[in-house]
Amino acid sequence: MFKVVRLLSLFLVVLILAPGAAFAAEAPALKVVATVYPLYVTALNIARDVPGVQLDVLIPSSAGCGHDYQLTTEDMRRVEGANLLLYVGLDLEGYLPNIQAAYPDLPMLPTSVNFEPLEEHHEGLDGEEHENPHVWMDPQIVMETAKEIARYFSSVDEANSALYQQNLDAYLAKLTELDTSIETMFAGVENKTAVAYHGGFSYFARRYGFTVAEDIAHSEDEQPSSGRVAEIIELMKAENIPMLWLETAEEAELVSPIADETGATALVLDLVTFGDLDDYDIYLRALQSNAELILGAAS
């Protein structure tokens, strides 16, 4: 009996002292929260296989880009204990003041750097022009975002700076290959015009020489009136616009009268606003797929 008790005691001591014991788990060296999924994916690639890094995304996939999103108690809890909040800027995250008030010491890194922002194609709901925040649809802007994230990660976690640089180089190579592939793909396209439901793909259009002649709606949630549908039909016929760029199947249903009347191809493209949290290459696949769909409609 004494031997059994002694063995149990030794077992408990070993368990308590063992690295990674459930009740002695170490806090992450770097806890980072990204406001939206595409930012999360970029950070995921920079932190790939780096020990002690914990990544999370703030808003749920059901919120899409997060326009006008209202933070929940659970969202605020997710930010607690973070070393860094990554955000897009350009008026996308209207809830940032709430986070700043709750966590005044939390560093916040704007990632929309080193490029010229586009204006939205419509007046904002407050009657003013707004900068378009969907910058991640341009791979070259994502490259700049990746550099900014790697720079910050290395500055606060110097022990792993070589790994961050290695991951940055690898991801930049993939993004460059993607960008070159899409550019080559569109080189022979003559009619590079489209109508979009909303401004989600304007940066993609600018990067590859397309013109978005008009955005149908003022926001993602707005449904076009019959008068607006008639205006778009007239425009597309007059300018021989071959395609509609959409974000959801619901939008495709709403614009089906336009497609039927004009013969234009309605394309549901991927804005990369949701996906698995361990999918390193989802952005690359999404943009490649978008490009292939657009090429098919434009040819």
C-alpha positions as CSV (number, residue, x, y, z in Angstrom):
1,M,0.0,0.0,0.0
2,F,2.8,2.4,0.9
3,K,4.5,1.7,-2.5
4,V,1.3,2.5,-4.3
5,V,0.9,5.8,-2.5
6,R,4.5,6.7,-3.1
7,L,4.2,5.9,-6.8
8,L,1.0,8.0,-7.1
9,S,2.8,10.9,-5.4
10,L,5.7,10.7,-7.7
11,F,3.3,10.6,-10.7
12,L,1.6,13.7,-9.5
13,V,4.9,15.6,-9.0
14,V,6.0,14.7,-12.6
15,L,2.7,15.7,-14.0
16,I,2.8,19.1,-12.3
17,L,6.3,19.8,-13.4
18,A,5.9,18.5,-16.9
19,P,6.1,21.1,-19.6
20,G,2.7,21.7,-21.2
21,A,0.7,20.3,-18.2
22,A,-2.9,21.4,-18.6
23,F,-2.9,23.4,-15.4
24,A,0.6,24.8,-16.0
25,A,0.1,25.9,-19.7
26,E,2.3,28.8,-20.7
27,A,0.6,31.9,-22.2
28,P,1.5,32.6,-25.9
29,A,4.5,34.8,-26.5
30,L,2.5,36.7,-29.1
31,K,-1.3,36.8,-29.2
32,V,-2.6,38.6,-32.3
33,V,-6.2,39.3,-33.3
34,A,-7.1,40.4,-36.9
35,T,-10.3,42.2,-37.4
36,V,-11.2,40.4,-40.7
37,Y,-10.5,37.0,-42.2
38,P,-8.2,38.1,-45.1
39,L,-5.9,39.9,-42.7
40,Y,-5.9,36.8,-40.5
41,V,-4.8,34.6,-43.5
42,T,-1.9,37.0,-44.2
43,A,-0.8,36.9,-40.5
44,L,-1.2,33.1,-40.5
45,N,1.3,32.8,-43.3
46,I,3.8,35.1,-41.6
47,A,3.5,33.2,-38.3
48,R,3.6,29.7,-39.9
49,D,5.4,27.2,-37.6
50,V,6.6,29.9,-35.3
51,P,6.3,28.7,-31.7
52,G,4.3,30.7,-29.1
53,V,2.1,32.6,-31.6
54,Q,-1.6,32.6,-31.2
55,L,-3.8,34.1,-33.9
56,D,-7.5,34.8,-33.9
57,V,-10.0,36.6,-36.1
58,L,-12.4,39.1,-34.5
59,I,-15.6,39.2,-36.5
60,P,-17.5,36.0,-37.4
61,S,-17.7,34.7,-41.0
62,S,-21.4,35.6,-41.1
63,A,-20.5,39.3,-40.9
64,G,-18.7,39.3,-44.3
65,C,-16.5,42.3,-44.5
66,G,-17.8,43.7,-41.3
67,H,-19.4,46.9,-42.5
68,D,-21.5,48.3,-39.7
69,Y,-20.7,45.3,-37.5
70,Q,-21.6,45.6,-33.8
71,L,-19.1,43.9,-31.4
72,T,-20.5,41.3,-29.0
73,T,-19.3,40.5,-25.5
74,E,-17.7,37.4,-27.0
75,D,-15.8,39.5,-29.5
76,M,-14.5,41.8,-26.8
77,R,-13.4,38.7,-24.8
78,R,-11.4,37.5,-27.8
79,V,-9.3,40.7,-27.8
80,E,-8.5,40.4,-24.0
81,G,-4.8,39.6,-23.5
82,A,-3.8,40.3,-27.1
83,N,-0.4,41.9,-27.9
84,L,-1.6,43.3,-31.2
85,L,-4.8,44.1,-33.1
86,L,-4.4,44.1,-36.9
87,Y,-7.0,46.2,-38.8
88,V,-7.6,47.3,-42.3
89,G,-8.6,50.9,-41.7
90,L,-10.3,53.0,-44.4
91,D,-13.5,53.2,-42.3
92,L,-14.0,49.5,-42.4
93,E,-13.9,48.9,-38.7
94,G,-16.2,51.5,-37.2
95,Y,-16.1,49.6,-33.9
96,L,-12.4,50.4,-33.2
97,P,-13.1,53.2,-30.7
98,N,-15.0,50.7,-28.5
99,I,-11.9,48.4,-28.4
100,Q,-9.6,51.3,-27.7
101,A,-11.8,52.4,-24.8
102,A,-11.8,48.9,-23.3
103,Y,-8.1,48.2,-24.0
104,P,-6.3,51.5,-24.1
105,D,-2.9,49.9,-24.0
106,L,-3.5,47.5,-26.9
107,P,-1.2,48.2,-29.9
108,M,-3.2,48.5,-33.1
109,L,-1.5,48.1,-36.5
110,P,-3.2,49.6,-39.6
111,T,-2.3,47.5,-42.6
112,S,-3.5,49.7,-45.4
113,V,-0.1,51.1,-46.3
114,N,1.9,52.1,-49.4
115,F,-0.8,52.4,-51.9
116,E,-3.4,54.9,-53.3
117,P,-6.9,54.2,-51.8
118,L,-9.9,54.1,-54.2
119,E,-13.0,56.1,-53.5
120,E,-16.3,54.2,-53.4
121,H,-18.5,54.6,-56.5
122,H,-21.3,56.0,-54.4
123,E,-22.0,58.4,-51.6
124,G,-21.8,56.9,-48.2
125,L,-24.9,56.6,-46.0
126,D,-23.7,59.8,-44.2
127,G,-23.7,61.7,-47.5
128,E,-19.9,61.8,-47.9
129,E,-17.5,59.9,-50.2
130,H,-15.7,57.0,-48.5
131,E,-12.5,55.3,-49.3
132,N,-12.9,51.7,-50.4
133,P,-11.6,49.3,-47.8
134,H,-11.5,46.0,-49.8
135,V,-7.8,46.4,-50.4
136,W,-7.0,42.7,-50.0
137,M,-8.3,42.0,-53.5
138,D,-5.1,43.4,-55.0
139,P,-2.2,40.9,-54.4
140,Q,0.4,43.7,-54.5
141,I,-1.3,45.5,-51.6
142,V,-1.4,42.2,-49.7
143,M,2.4,42.0,-50.3
144,E,2.8,45.3,-48.5
145,T,0.5,44.2,-45.7
146,A,2.6,41.0,-45.3
147,K,5.7,43.1,-45.0
148,E,4.2,45.3,-42.4
149,I,3.0,42.4,-40.3
150,A,6.3,40.6,-40.5
151,R,8.1,43.8,-39.5
152,Y,5.9,44.2,-36.4
153,F,6.1,40.5,-35.4
154,S,9.9,40.6,-35.6
155,S,10.1,43.8,-33.5
156,V,8.1,42.3,-30.6
157,D,9.4,38.7,-30.9
158,E,13.0,39.2,-31.9
159,A,13.9,35.6,-31.0
160,N,11.9,34.4,-34.0
161,S,12.7,37.2,-36.4
162,A,14.5,34.9,-38.8
163,L,11.4,32.6,-39.0
164,Y,9.2,35.6,-39.7
165,Q,11.5,36.7,-42.5
166,Q,11.7,33.2,-43.9
167,N,7.9,33.0,-43.9
168,L,7.5,36.4,-45.4
169,D,9.9,35.6,-48.3
170,A,8.0,32.3,-49.0
171,Y,4.6,34.1,-49.0
172,L,5.8,37.0,-51.1
173,A,7.0,34.4,-53.7
174,K,3.6,32.8,-53.8
175,L,1.8,36.1,-54.1
176,T,4.2,37.3,-56.9
177,E,3.6,34.1,-58.8
178,L,-0.2,34.5,-58.4
179,D,0.0,38.2,-59.5
180,T,2.1,37.4,-62.6
181,S,-0.2,34.5,-63.5
182,I,-3.3,36.6,-63.4
183,E,-1.7,39.5,-65.2
184,T,-0.6,37.1,-68.0
185,M,-4.1,35.5,-68.1
186,F,-5.8,38.9,-68.8
187,A,-3.2,40.2,-71.3
188,G,-5.3,39.3,-74.3
189,V,-8.7,40.4,-73.0
190,E,-10.1,43.2,-75.1
191,N,-13.4,44.1,-73.2
192,K,-12.3,44.8,-69.7
193,T,-15.5,46.3,-68.3
194,A,-17.9,45.1,-65.7
195,V,-20.8,46.2,-63.4
196,A,-20.4,45.2,-59.8
197,Y,-23.1,44.8,-57.1
198,H,-20.9,46.6,-54.6
199,G,-17.3,47.9,-54.4
200,G,-15.7,44.7,-53.2
201,F,-13.7,44.0,-56.4
202,S,-12.6,47.6,-57.3
203,Y,-8.9,47.0,-56.3
204,F,-8.8,43.8,-58.3
205,A,-10.2,45.7,-61.3
206,R,-7.6,48.4,-61.0
207,R,-4.7,46.0,-60.6
208,Y,-5.5,44.1,-63.8
209,G,-6.8,46.9,-66.0
210,F,-10.5,46.4,-65.7
211,T,-13.1,49.2,-65.4
212,V,-16.1,48.8,-63.0
213,A,-18.5,51.0,-64.9
214,E,-21.0,51.1,-62.0
215,D,-21.8,49.7,-58.6
216,I,-25.5,48.6,-58.5
217,A,-26.1,49.2,-54.8
218,H,-24.9,51.6,-52.1
219,S,-24.2,48.8,-49.7
220,E,-23.9,45.0,-49.5
221,D,-27.4,44.8,-48.0
222,E,-29.3,47.2,-50.3
223,Q,-31.7,45.7,-52.9
224,P,-31.9,47.7,-56.1
225,S,-35.2,49.2,-57.1
226,S,-36.9,48.5,-60.4
227,G,-35.7,51.9,-61.6
228,R,-32.2,51.2,-60.7
229,V,-32.3,47.8,-62.5
230,A,-33.6,49.6,-65.6
231,E,-30.7,52.1,-65.4
232,I,-28.1,49.3,-65.2
233,I,-29.7,47.5,-68.1
234,E,-29.6,50.6,-70.2
235,L,-25.9,51.2,-69.3
236,M,-24.8,47.7,-70.0
237,K,-26.5,47.6,-73.4
238,A,-25.1,51.0,-74.4
239,E,-21.5,50.1,-73.3
240,N,-21.6,46.4,-74.3
241,I,-20.6,45.3,-70.8
242,P,-20.2,41.5,-70.7
243,M,-20.3,40.7,-67.0
244,L,-21.7,41.3,-63.5
245,W,-19.3,40.9,-60.5
246,L,-21.2,39.7,-57.5
247,E,-20.3,38.5,-54.0
248,T,-23.2,36.1,-53.1
249,A,-25.7,33.8,-54.7
250,E,-28.4,36.1,-53.2
251,E,-27.0,39.0,-55.3
252,A,-27.1,36.8,-58.3
253,E,-30.8,36.3,-57.8
254,L,-31.4,40.0,-57.4
255,V,-29.7,40.9,-60.7
256,S,-31.0,38.0,-62.7
257,P,-33.4,40.4,-64.6
258,I,-30.3,42.4,-65.6
259,A,-28.4,39.3,-66.8
260,D,-31.5,38.0,-68.7
261,E,-32.1,41.3,-70.4
262,T,-28.5,42.1,-71.4
263,G,-27.1,38.6,-71.9
264,A,-24.3,39.4,-69.5
265,T,-22.7,36.7,-67.4
266,A,-23.4,37.0,-63.7
267,L,-20.2,35.9,-61.8
268,V,-20.3,35.1,-58.1
269,L,-16.7,35.9,-57.1
270,D,-14.9,35.1,-53.8
271,L,-14.2,38.1,-51.6
272,V,-12.2,35.8,-49.2
273,T,-14.2,36.9,-46.1
274,F,-14.5,33.5,-44.5
275,G,-12.9,30.1,-44.5
276,D,-11.0,27.6,-42.3
277,L,-8.6,29.0,-39.7
278,D,-5.8,26.7,-40.8
279,D,-6.0,27.2,-44.6
280,Y,-2.8,28.9,-45.6
281,D,-3.5,29.1,-49.3
282,I,-7.1,30.0,-49.4
283,Y,-6.4,33.5,-50.6
284,L,-4.2,32.3,-53.5
285,R,-6.9,29.8,-54.6
286,A,-9.7,32.3,-54.4
287,L,-8.1,34.9,-56.5
288,Q,-6.9,32.4,-59.1
289,S,-10.5,31.0,-59.3
290,N,-11.9,34.6,-59.6
291,A,-9.5,35.3,-62.5
292,E,-10.5,32.1,-64.3
293,L,-14.2,33.0,-64.0
294,I,-13.7,36.5,-65.2
295,L,-11.5,35.3,-68.2
296,G,-14.3,32.9,-69.2
297,A,-16.9,35.7,-69.2
298,A,-14.7,38.2,-70.9
299,S,-13.5,36.0,-73.7
